[in-house]
């Protein structure tokens, strides 16, 4: 009982510290900070260090990248659904599925949950890195469906730099998960050695991250709601611009950027879980 109390206190104060700093640094809105505290505390209590640690690695690396050269990206970002400050919707779209998987692993311990979780974290990291770093590309993005050049910041636009960044983001998560697993010396959820080996973790996260972030671009290009501003004529992801209602030009109303992120992280999680399953059964 006392251990549970200690876990709770460490989890809540650690999450408060990180979310508080992110709020202070304007990476999170008030609702985003509240959601991050709940998510972080729950993850700490349900999972072990590699679970909590990969979430933190995603969060800190993404916040730092968003801050980096913000001014250079300001123009491309003005049409984005949301600015640099993450709100509760974005935090949950990125971390909610991870928490569900962590809870499932606590209830029914199995490596499949861990692999799926890694795929989810690899996807959200790869996707954020691709957006932040790819946004600095000197080359014009090409639309994932047609290969035609599109303006920077367009949903579904991809650049070689962005693809390289998403590969790096996936590998980063694999490396962090491996390091924490080694430090911890193997917890109850990481029993099998194969589930802890560096090449396996890097491979799973690379595949999950790239597939997940490509799924994100594809969904963004095909299904995401897009609007056109009636005042300035700009194509945007939000339904208001220039202080006026914008017209929907394509996609489904409910398919917001947060929904696209949540579905693509599920896709990345499935890819990694499938690969991990095949690896453990075939090899
Ligand atoms: Zn406008």
Boltz pocket constraint, residues with backbone or C-beta under 6 A from the ligand:
constraints:
  - pocket:
      binder: B
      contacts: [[A, 229], [A, 230], [A, 231], [A, 232], [A, 233], [A, 234], [A, 241], [A, 242]]
      max_distance: 6.0
